Amino acid sequence: MSAALKGVMKQESSLLLSTYERFPVLFERGAGVYLYDAQGRKYLDFLSGIGVNALGYSHPAIQKTIREQSAKLIHISNLFFHRYQAELAELLTGISGLDRAFFCNSGTEAWEGALKLARAYARHISHNGHKPRTGLLVMENSFHGRTFGSLATTGQKKYRAPFEPLVPGVTFVRFNDVADLKKKFSDSICAVGLETVQGEGGVRPVSREFLHTARALTKRSGALLLLDEIQCGLGRTGRYFGYQNHGIKPDILTLAKPLAAGLPLGAILTTSAVAAAFHPGMHGTTFGGGPLACAVACTFVRTLKKKGMLAHISEMGAYFYKALLRLQAQHPQVREVRGLGLMLAAELDSTDHAKAVVKQMLERGFIINRTNDTVLRFLPPYIIEKKHVDHMVSALDQVLSANPTSPAARNPARSKQ
Ligand SMILES: *Cc1c(COP(=O)(O)O)cnc(C)c1O
């Protein structure tokens, strides 16, 4: 461990709130699909800052936009006009089929705004004298962020419990359980909300039947379908948006992670009908949608729209998926391989195993992540090539070979005793 890293670790341990357990690496710069630590050691990055650095590091078009726009105007507040909110909204409505956009700073803020919009819309359409519907149906095992509304709709107890009581009116449905969804849906529900591919919950794509059922139920009753594509949207699944794999459209869509190529920016997209529920003063932000972040996001979306980009994501995703299936065939500790496009996962047989694999991969210079205890998650930048996949998979092969399934893990029922 370098002296620089040791120093930073010591300082942080006494100066910061203790919210993260970081890996002991001090990163200094990145280029393409590689990161370099303070000692100049190179790492192949298959996590992209949790799906944020979708164009990798030091992308020339992104750098150019940041350089030029930061020299002109970084922030102006939402009291005045600048060019780039409308320009970005035009790009995003063009690829999503939705009509209007609101810009904020992060994922959780986008989801908070989506929940507020859903409640406001229910009020907006409720007939005089009738109580508006307020119920929110959301998913077990989901993740929508750390602020109170997002937390209240996040279907994982470990995140919610320390902060209760949370926002009322929330009911959880078993993800992909159509019968449970039908049972819990009623006229008191104003919105059904889900991730098109659950990310933090272990990379679990929604089933076609479940998504179509949610769309049909909400449409019939006048409730809204909210899709959180903060992680799986904007090209990650090989389409612009995850729902485009299923031939439906949400009423409200939330975006963030890769949107401004590393700068903080979130977005709510919606239909004109739903947008009518907000009027000036009901929602807002100081930083959100600033000229620098929006100009960079325009460059990001234009790059995503370049010929061959989505096809490349799909092709690399399919290539990587097949390679992971081959690993599964060779290593019994790989329980399942799943995902869509370049949002992939390999579920292992135990938490300890997954922890050891992530740590040993890092020691070898490969960045992957563990989520939902036992799941290895891969969110590589869209610009990876087959050689990067080969490199990653062969390292994973070696690390899995060095960590064979323990007898206890092979028989989980017995290991509980
Ligand atoms: C990351 C994430 C969020 C929260 O985004 P932040 O920017 O961390 O607030 C919400 N929903 C999904 C699906 C995410 O992956």
Boltz pocket constraint, residues with backbone or C-beta under 6 A from the ligand:
constraints:
  - pocket:
      binder: B
      contacts: [[A, 105], [A, 106], [A, 107], [A, 108], [A, 109], [A, 111], [A, 143], [A, 144], [A, 145], [A, 146], [A, 195], [A, 197], [A, 199], [A, 200], [A, 228], [A, 229], [A, 230], [A, 231], [A, 232], [A, 256], [A, 257]]
      max_distance: 6.0
